């Protein structure tokens, strides 16, 4: 529960994307995030939500390599939750660290 409440409140830079490795459990009935079908389309049909407080900050299940690189090219800061690294990389065909995706430590 603390992750659901505190993660959207972190002082991330504008235009940030956090790969959480979690889908609807992150944003279902979460008053700090909004989830729409348009967001899923923006993130290549991945589960995604936007911060209520900072609309340019997003939380997404995962990003394929081409999509992550395109968002980086657009100036987004892309992070992954450190606890979810092995899980994410088991579904993604690339190394998060080698791809310049930043580790986000979340202490709860």
Buried (B, 14 or more C-beta within 10 A) or exposed (E): EEBBEEBBEBEBEEBBBBBBBBBEEBBEEBEBBEBEEEBBEBBBEBBBBBBEEBEEBBBBBBBBBEBBBEBBEEEBBBBBBEBBBEBBBEEBEBEBEEBEBEEBEBEE
